[in-house]
Amino acid sequence: MNKWKKLRKQNLGRIPQEASANLNAPEIAPSRSTNKINIRTKPLNFKVSEEFYWQLKDLALKKKSLMVELLEKSLECYKQHCSEVSSCRSNGKKVFFHPNKSFDCDKCGASFQNETAYSYVSKLGKTTRTYCGDCSG
């Protein structure tokens, strides 16, 4: 008699009717690089340009962090920046930001070098009124 016939004849017990509570628990596992618990359970798969990939990889290596950690920090900075810009709406007009500009604030008169200028038009020109972050709101 072969193994399969013997196994089929054995009584293996009742079939479980309830699933274990572990099936409903979040999937957490130790990270490979450290022994910290990894709470990232949702896969995110998208394609990027090769240049972007290598820039992200190099920056992550310089910071000694994972690429996903760098993306998470970038998202936090982006959300903070967007909340600053959206709070800079005045009279229902949309405020545009222009990074790395040298300008004089038309409201307070202060001079700025390589700072973010705010205006109510999408492109800066010679007659465009520009504002600093404090005066744009």
C-alpha positions as a LaTeX table, in Angstrom:
\begin{tabular}{lrrr}
\hline
Residue & $x$ (\AA) & $y$ (\AA) & $z$ (\AA) \\
\hline
Met1 & 0.00 & 0.00 & 0.00 \\
Asn2 & 1.43 & 3.40 & $-0.89$ \\
Lys3 & 1.61 & 6.45 & 1.40 \\
Trp4 & $-1.40$ & 8.21 & $-0.06$ \\
Lys5 & $-3.79$ & 5.36 & 0.60 \\
Lys6 & $-2.57$ & 5.11 & 4.22 \\
Leu7 & $-2.96$ & 8.84 & 4.67 \\
Arg8 & $-6.47$ & 8.81 & 3.22 \\
Lys9 & $-7.49$ & 6.10 & 5.65 \\
Gln10 & $-6.20$ & 8.00 & 8.70 \\
Asn11 & $-8.57$ & 10.21 & 10.62 \\
Leu12 & $-7.19$ & 13.74 & 10.48 \\
Gly13 & $-9.85$ & 15.24 & 12.74 \\
Arg14 & $-12.61$ & 17.72 & 12.12 \\
Ile15 & $-12.32$ & 20.46 & 9.54 \\
Pro16 & $-11.96$ & 23.86 & 11.29 \\
Gln17 & $-15.08$ & 26.03 & 10.87 \\
Glu18 & $-13.77$ & 29.34 & 12.21 \\
Ala19 & $-10.81$ & 31.28 & 10.87 \\
Ser20 & $-8.08$ & 32.37 & 13.22 \\
Ala21 & $-8.02$ & 35.96 & 14.46 \\
Asn22 & $-4.56$ & 36.25 & 12.91 \\
Leu23 & $-6.12$ & 36.41 & 9.46 \\
Asn24 & $-7.76$ & 39.73 & 10.31 \\
Ala25 & $-4.68$ & 41.25 & 11.98 \\
Pro26 & $-2.55$ & 43.74 & 10.01 \\
Glu27 & 0.45 & 42.29 & 8.29 \\
Ile28 & 3.59 & 43.51 & 10.00 \\
Ala29 & 7.03 & 42.08 & 9.67 \\
Pro30 & 10.56 & 43.08 & 10.68 \\
Ser31 & 12.39 & 45.20 & 8.15 \\
Arg32 & 15.37 & 43.62 & 6.42 \\
Ser33 & 17.74 & 46.51 & 7.11 \\
Thr34 & 16.82 & 46.96 & 10.79 \\
Asn35 & 14.82 & 45.05 & 13.32 \\
Lys36 & 12.10 & 47.72 & 13.36 \\
Ile37 & 8.56 & 46.63 & 12.58 \\
Asn38 & 7.56 & 47.50 & 9.01 \\
Ile39 & 4.01 & 48.86 & 8.82 \\
Arg40 & 4.02 & 49.25 & 5.05 \\
Thr41 & 1.57 & 46.64 & 3.83 \\
Lys42 & 0.07 & 48.21 & 0.70 \\
Pro43 & 2.09 & 47.68 & $-2.49$ \\
Leu44 & 2.65 & 50.70 & $-4.70$ \\
Asn45 & 3.94 & 49.97 & $-8.16$ \\
Phe46 & 4.51 & 52.66 & $-10.75$ \\
Lys47 & 7.05 & 53.45 & $-13.43$ \\
Val48 & 9.37 & 56.45 & $-13.33$ \\
Ser49 & 12.06 & 57.74 & $-15.64$ \\
Glu50 & 15.50 & 56.27 & $-15.20$ \\
Glu51 & 16.89 & 59.70 & $-14.29$ \\
Phe52 & 14.30 & 60.14 & $-11.52$ \\
Tyr53 & 15.02 & 56.62 & $-10.22$ \\
Trp54 & 18.76 & 57.22 & $-9.93$ \\
Gln55 & 18.29 & 60.65 & $-8.34$ \\
Leu56 & 15.98 & 59.13 & $-5.75$ \\
Lys57 & 18.34 & 56.20 & $-5.15$ \\
Asp58 & 21.40 & 58.46 & $-4.76$ \\
Leu59 & 19.60 & 60.78 & $-2.36$ \\
Ala60 & 18.35 & 57.83 & $-0.30$ \\
Leu61 & 21.89 & 56.45 & $-0.07$ \\
Lys62 & 23.24 & 59.84 & 1.04 \\
Lys63 & 20.55 & 60.07 & 3.73 \\
Lys64 & 21.05 & 56.40 & 4.68 \\
Ser65 & 17.34 & 55.70 & 4.35 \\
Leu66 & 15.02 & 53.66 & 2.18 \\
Met67 & 13.70 & 55.11 & $-1.06$ \\
Val68 & 10.14 & 54.73 & 0.25 \\
Glu69 & 11.04 & 56.71 & 3.39 \\
Leu70 & 12.34 & 59.52 & 1.19 \\
Leu71 & 9.10 & 59.48 & $-0.81$ \\
Glu72 & 7.07 & 59.60 & 2.41 \\
Lys73 & 9.05 & 62.63 & 3.62 \\
Ser74 & 8.61 & 64.28 & 0.21 \\
Leu75 & 4.86 & 63.78 & 0.40 \\
Glu76 & 4.77 & 65.41 & 3.85 \\
Cys77 & 6.73 & 68.42 & 2.53 \\
Tyr78 & 4.44 & 68.67 & $-0.49$ \\
Lys79 & 1.31 & 68.59 & 1.68 \\
Gln80 & 2.78 & 71.27 & 3.95 \\
His81 & 3.70 & 73.45 & 0.96 \\
Cys82 & 0.24 & 73.05 & $-0.58$ \\
Ser83 & $-1.44$ & 74.01 & 2.67 \\
Glu84 & 0.74 & 77.14 & 2.86 \\
Val85 & $-0.15$ & 78.10 & $-0.71$ \\
Ser86 & $-3.85$ & 77.38 & $-0.28$ \\
Ser87 & $-3.91$ & 79.52 & 2.87 \\
Cys88 & $-2.49$ & 82.36 & 0.77 \\
Arg89 & $-5.74$ & 82.94 & $-1.13$ \\
Ser90 & $-7.07$ & 86.47 & $-0.92$ \\
Asn91 & $-10.40$ & 87.81 & $-2.21$ \\
Gly92 & $-11.13$ & 84.47 & $-3.90$ \\
Lys93 & $-8.17$ & 84.93 & $-6.27$ \\
Lys94 & $-5.76$ & 82.09 & $-6.91$ \\
Val95 & $-2.24$ & 82.70 & $-5.67$ \\
Phe96 & 0.64 & 81.41 & $-7.80$ \\
Phe97 & 4.08 & 80.71 & $-6.40$ \\
His98 & 7.35 & 81.26 & $-8.23$ \\
Pro99 & 10.32 & 79.56 & $-6.50$ \\
Asn100 & 13.94 & 80.75 & $-6.54$ \\
Lys101 & 13.24 & 84.34 & $-7.54$ \\
Ser102 & 14.91 & 87.59 & $-6.57$ \\
Phe103 & 12.21 & 90.20 & $-6.00$ \\
Asp104 & 10.96 & 93.10 & $-3.90$ \\
Cys105 & 7.68 & 92.61 & $-2.07$ \\
Asp106 & 5.17 & 95.16 & $-3.36$ \\
Lys107 & 3.33 & 95.25 & $-0.02$ \\
Cys108 & 6.07 & 95.47 & 2.63 \\
Gly109 & 8.97 & 96.59 & 0.38 \\
Ala110 & 11.42 & 93.94 & 1.62 \\
Ser111 & 14.00 & 92.52 & $-0.82$ \\
Phe112 & 14.42 & 88.78 & $-1.26$ \\
Gln113 & 17.09 & 86.70 & $-3.04$ \\
Asn114 & 16.37 & 83.15 & $-4.25$ \\
Glu115 & 13.08 & 83.00 & $-2.35$ \\
Thr116 & 9.55 & 82.04 & $-3.36$ \\
Ala117 & 7.60 & 84.93 & $-4.82$ \\
Tyr118 & 3.79 & 84.93 & $-4.77$ \\
Ser119 & 1.55 & 86.66 & $-7.30$ \\
Tyr120 & $-1.98$ & 86.57 & $-8.66$ \\
Val121 & $-0.83$ & 85.78 & $-12.22$ \\
Ser122 & 0.72 & 82.54 & $-13.45$ \\
Lys123 & 3.72 & 84.16 & $-15.21$ \\
Leu124 & 5.95 & 86.88 & $-13.84$ \\
Gly125 & 6.53 & 89.98 & $-15.93$ \\
Lys126 & 8.09 & 93.40 & $-15.35$ \\
Thr127 & 4.79 & 94.88 & $-14.18$ \\
Thr128 & 3.64 & 91.86 & $-12.15$ \\
Arg129 & 3.04 & 92.63 & $-8.49$ \\
Thr130 & 4.95 & 90.14 & $-6.31$ \\
Tyr131 & 4.53 & 89.40 & $-2.63$ \\
Cys132 & 6.52 & 87.60 & 0.03 \\
Gly133 & 5.04 & 84.69 & 1.97 \\
Asp134 & 3.89 & 86.92 & 4.84 \\
Cys135 & 2.14 & 89.47 & 2.61 \\
Ser136 & 0.54 & 87.15 & 0.05 \\
Gly137 & $-2.43$ & 86.27 & 2.26 \\
\hline
\end{tabular}
